[in-house]
Amino acid sequence: MADSITHSESVIDIGGSKTKRRLQRSIAAKIIGFDSEGRHFLPDIFFSDDDGLQIWRDINRLPDYYQTRDEIETLEKYGAELESFIPNKCTILDLGCGDVRKTKPLLDRLETSGKDIFYFGLDLSLKAVQGNIDGLRATHKNIQCTGLWGTFEDGLEWAKGIEGPMLYLSLGSIFANDRLPRAIRYLQPWHDALRPDDLMLIGVDCLQDPELVWKSYHDTAGVFERFIRNAFAYSNRVVGVEWFRDEDWDIRGELELNPVAHHFVLRAVRDVDGGESGISFKKDDEITCYGGYKQTPSLVRQQFQAVSLTEIACWPSPSGKICECSRPLTRLWYLLSFSNGRN
Ligand SMILES: C[S@@+](CC[C@H](N)C(=O)[O-])C[C@H]1O[C@@H](n2cnc3c(N)ncnc32)[C@H](O)[C@@H]1O
């Protein structure tokens, strides 16, 4: 552990207070600009304001949102094996920790293990990180829990100052949520930061069942739609101009096959003029957002090979194997190390 970190602080600002300013500088380009597939695109970072993460809590409890349930079941089932890989004095960095619901079974186990563990949950909303870490501190007295307020890039810089073994957690398909070339680009800097004794646990959504994937993003209560619209409303607050008004935009889902991917697409039902924000759209212009890319084991292995990560263990989710309806494998878990590390 780096000496400079004091554990009395429950949350450390490693750049979170600057995020809004950084977004202000780039927002117009990001929304009006095009992604590599030539579509207007709202980046995921806009989904994680205080309200967004509150709605996210509701989403991951929806009955058809298999993603969270499957990962929790996997962590519970293989918890003992996973724990055996985690050395004493390990620093765990949970990238995009969300509501820490998934990580909790592992932390519960570590709490009774007798090991000295330093857990850091990183996310974008100070309110959410604070609330989650305070909750963990109330129930976990043996492991040290601290929040990090900032972006993934801030987390990468912060991790360079940490001494001793580290375990990076990328739960919720964070490092695998894109087409292969971009997924490789996202993972590369994290591989470069890994030292020989460091480990990375990556959860990857491998469900190739279009119907179940669709249902997971289209709940009848409209919680997902609220989540999407909230991200655009947050972009208004970042820009300081109400360029986005609910009534100007329709929302629909779009599904691709082989491999399965889901996007939300907003279509302007009339011309939109965001005034001094510089953001404007014509009727029928579209903005895509919140992509959910489902991988295949083969694609994931290509991603790991491309960045020279060595797979140490891989755990299929219980529902994928045991399901009565012969549902295909839904999730794989990979515990990875730097290629020169132990394997
Ligand atoms: C799909 S959720 C996964 C949450 C949690 N790990 C889980 O699996 O339930 C993605 C998380 O990453 C956070 N996130 C997204 N972009 C981020 C960024 N650029 N920097 C830091 N956190 C980010 C979001 O706020 C959210 O909590």
The ligand as an ORCA input file, in Angstrom:
! r2SCAN-3c Opt
* xyz 0 1
  C     -22.323     -1.608    -15.956
  S     -22.057     -0.739    -14.470
  C     -21.274     -2.003    -13.517
  C     -21.330     -1.717    -12.029
  C     -20.743     -2.826    -11.172
  N     -19.325     -3.043    -11.427
  C     -21.507     -4.082    -11.438
  O     -20.966     -4.945    -12.135
  O     -22.641     -4.183    -10.974
  C     -20.670      0.309    -14.907
  C     -20.133      1.119    -13.734
  O     -18.962      1.816    -14.160
  C     -19.081      3.191    -13.834
  N     -18.393      3.942    -14.895
  C     -18.766      4.074    -16.203
  N     -17.869      4.826    -16.868
  C     -16.905      5.162    -15.971
  C     -15.717      5.916    -16.066
  N     -15.332      6.473    -17.215
  N     -14.963      6.063    -14.950
  C     -15.348      5.493    -13.768
  N     -16.471      4.759    -13.622
  C     -17.243      4.606    -14.711
  C     -20.570      3.455    -13.797
  O     -20.878      4.558    -12.995
  C     -21.121      2.147    -13.240
  O     -21.167      2.126    -11.854
*
